[in-house]
Structures are given as structure tokens and as C-alpha cells.
Amino acid sequence: MKIAVAIKQVPLRDSPLRVNAAGTWIEEDNLSFEINEPDAYALEEALQLREKHGGEVIVLSAGPARASQTIREALAKGADRAIHIEHADLASLDTLGVGHLLAAALRNESPDLILTGLQSDDLGYGQTGVVLAELLGLPHSTIIMQVQVMNDVQPGKLRVKRELEDGWFQHIEMPLPAVLTIQSGLNKLRYATLMGIKKAKTKEIKVVSAAELGALPPPSAVIEKIYAPEKSNQAQIFEGDAKTAAAKLVEKLRFEARVI
Amino acid sequence: MSVLAIVEQRMAGEVLAAAQEFGSPLKACSIDLPYTADAYTAAAEELIRKVNPTLVVFGHTYQTRDYAPKLAARFGRVLISDVIGGKPPVFVRQMFQGKFNADVRLSGDGPHFLSIQAGAWRAEENPAAVETFSPSSTTSRQVPEAPFRESARAVDLTAADIIVSVGRGIKEKENIPVVEALAQALGAELAASRPICDAGWLPMDRQVGSSGQTVSPKVYVAVGISGAIQHLVGMKGAKTIVAINKDRDAPIFDVAHYGIVGDLFEVVPALVEEIKKTKA
């Protein structure tokens, strides 16, 4: 089974972020980057499916040159090879533009299954996987908690557990090939082993420039500016050391909220 | 600007209110089909070609997330998702997990597509009438089974007067007793944000948020929770919200009434001691 996993490189969780001088994106100098967390779960699911069903896992990522580090880390965890679509300024594209790049790179590969995280920690549009399914003409499902490839019983069939709101779930069946967006936390993430890191150095990363993949449609949504949200300032913040602040809070809980 | 609102039961009132604000004439429809991504995409496509609106508005529900991006792509557009404000042609949405807002401008001809965040608009008293749309035909590659719940909930957080809730800031499972002590001192139920339950540090039935329980206790104490929107929708109805977090810029402080900016491993034990002293 050939599984492709689309991953994105995003700023390290909890990085101090600043808006750039033009006010259109964040200042990226001096930032560290890592794999988008939901994509890490998609990669883990792909590796586990390969362990069960055999085949290969191909990592696919669109991003600037620095994304190669995150791609290498995915190879170190066990992916077989990678495709890096090099694009210097991903933020200038909308999701559909990124979808076109990923779809163009995947057309020659014809994977049986395409996985990606349910959303990115930076833009948070939550639609790359769904857009990819449309562009490739494949069925899809989102916010997936469990993937069963039914090869033993019904070859070419997939049964997935999809999360709904308020603690509800639903099973859905669909034919392969298909696209799934994976929910964070559905499995336990593995670490790269020393052996894995060593092996990753010799694994293939095919670099394709975005321009080679054809012209993109003009974006239908343009980020004009980004800015820190206005603080409601309703919160009363208690200053001082832990003990002083705690005492002030307890007083409020006692005399205002009246729960102590 | 002509507007089409595609509504489902969830968030219907909010979607109608937002759509009314965005332009006229307004047409509001619900799709008369059991849900699958393929079936709804095709039905909505047929509806949009018939109505020919400039703007199509959805609620940002799990169902919308499942098919609206596909629908928009079919029209060569993106879905501007999870919008919290603005009006045509510039809408506001959150980025970087709520740390920043972005002004996003519609570009090119319609139809444009957007989904609004739960709680961002208030339902109005006299909403527009919703018509039922039945598509001419339906096919779907997805075959759904009946929705189910994992098991009866052992813990009903909705009945709790006080809730102490813990997030990523707790760092390790071994640290959970730190917040347990606070819950005990306050006589509160212990709850958590999603990553804590995913990691198995607390059981799933203690999760608060869009995929967990929605609570509105007298007091909600958020410890080491940054306040991602998926968590906020589950607790912002609490009467009094207390936030303890090391990051003053964390979105949780935007909904909090009282806050302490600091290391929870110092603040929480101090709080426990102070509560015990007061109760003694």
C-alpha cells in the first residue's frame, strides 16, 4: 500500500511570535520550526498502517528551503522517501494554491491513501486535505480517529471513525484511493531512533520547484494584515508573588463568586 | 451583495444573523438529505448554481469543515473559515491558535464562501425563513453508519458548581496531583483540555470543549490552559472564569474575569494553602 502524508512546517509551539514590519505575516527570523502537530499524528498513522499492511510512506511538504529539516525528521521516524515542493513564500498562496501544488506533485505517484493533519497550527484554515481530495477527484473524510484498511475482508475498502461534536462518533466506509484528515491524539507519537536518523541521511528527498508544477489560479482570499487581537481587558490580573496573588484571588472567590 | 445561507440545525440562528448583516437579498436553505461529504457537496453545488449568490455563508461546524472546502474548491475558491467578524469584502479570522487576528479580503468574482465561528454572532429574534432544498439526484462514495457515543458518561461535568480544569501547562502526568489538590480544596470537579485526555493523563469523560462537554459552572478555574477556541466554546458560559497561566498573551485571559500570570507550580500550591487557611 502506497501512503502519502502531507506535512507542513510551522513555528515551534509556544514560540514568541511578532508581526513583521509590513504587518502581513509573522517575523520569521530567529524562529525555530517543527512539524505541524496534527500532521505528526497523520505521519504516525501512516507508519502504523505500513507496519500492518506493508508498502511505503511518502512524505510530501510544500515550503521554503528550511522545510527540508522537518522533512528529514519525518524520514528519520521511518518514512521511506519524500517530495519537497520548494516555495519561498507559502503565505502568499491561499489553501487552494497549496492544494494545487500538492495535487500536481501527487498525480504521478497515485497513492492508495493520502493523509494529512486536520488543520495547521499557523493558518488554521483546516481544509488542505479536503481541497486535495476535490482536486484529485478522490473521496475523503475529516477529523478521523481510527483508520481500518479492510483488505482482508473487502479489498479496496476503507472504514474510518470520524469525530462529531459533543462526544459523538461515526463510522464511514469508502473506497480507496481516498484522502483523510487526521485528528491529533489518535495514537502515540514515536521518536526517531539513532538508527532512523542515520538511515534518513541516505533517503531520497525529491526537490521540485513550485514553478515546475504549473501556473496557479489567482488567490481568492488575500491576507491584508495580521495584528494582535484587541484585549477585552475585563480580566482582573493579580500581581505580586504567588502567595500574595493567591490570597487576592481567594478573597474574590470568597466574597464575589461566593464559592469558598 | 446577494447572500445564500446554508444552515444545519447546529448554529442556525447565528448563521442567519450573520448572513443578514452581510448583505441582501438573503436566501436561507437547509439541505434535505442524510449527510455525506459527496452528497452535500453535489447538492450545495446545484443550489448555488440555481440561486447564483455572491456570498455563501455557513456555520463553522464539523459538518461544514467536512464538505464546504471541497465545495468552494469546485468553484475555484477557498472557504474563508472560522470567521469572527468583519463584513464584505474584508473578514476577520484568527491565526496562530488565536494569538493573532487576520483581515482577509475577498478577491475576484463570487461566489465567495465563508464559515462563521460559533458564538461570534448572536441569533436574532426574527430570523429569515429557511427553505428546504432537495437536490435532483444524489450519489456518494462515503457510506455512513449511525452516529454513536463511546460509552455512557461516567462523569457529568455539566452538573458541577466548580470546575478546576488543567491543560498542557501541567507538562507531565506525574504533575496531575498538583491540580487535583486544588480541585479537592475547592470541592470542585477536575476537568481537562483535549491534549491532556488525548495523552491519557485524565479520562476522556473529563474533557471540556467542542469535542467534549460544554459546561457553565459558577466558577471555572483554567490551569495551564492557553484557551484555543475549541476549548473556549466549551466553558465560556461559566459565571466566573479564573485563569492561571505563564503567558499573559494567552487567549484564556480574554475570557477570564480573574487571572494570575505565573508558574502554575508555584501559584496552585499557594492557592491550595490559602483556601485551606480560609476554610479552617
Interface residues (C-beta under 8 A of the other chain):
Chain A: P11 D14 L17 V19 I26 D94 T95 L96 G99 D121 D122 L123 G124 Y125 G126 Q127 V130 V131 A133 E134 L135 P139 H140 S141 T142 I143 R162 E163 L164 E165 D166 G167 W168 F169 Q170 H171 I172 E173 M174 P175 S184 G185 P217 P218 P219 S220 A221 V222 I223 E224 K225 I226 Y227 A228 P229 K231 S232 Q234 A235 Q236 I237 F238 A242 K243 A245 A246 A247 L249 V250 K252 L253 R254 E256 A257 V259 I260
Chain B: R10 T36 A37 D38 T41 T61 Y62 R65 D66 Y67 A68 P69 K70 A72 A73 R74 G76 R77 V78 L79 I80 S81 D82 V90 R93 Q94 M95 F96 Q97 G98 K99 F100 N101 A102 D103 V104 R105 L106 S107 G108 H112 R141 Q142 V143 P144 E145 A146 P147 F148 R149 E150 R153 D161 I162 L186 R194 P195 C197 D198 A199 M204 S210 S211 G212 Q213 T214 K218 V219 K239 T240 V242 A243 D247 R248 D249 P251 F253 D254 V255 A256 H257 Y258 G259 I260 V261 G262 D263 E266 V267 P269 A270 L271 E273 E274 I275 T278 K279
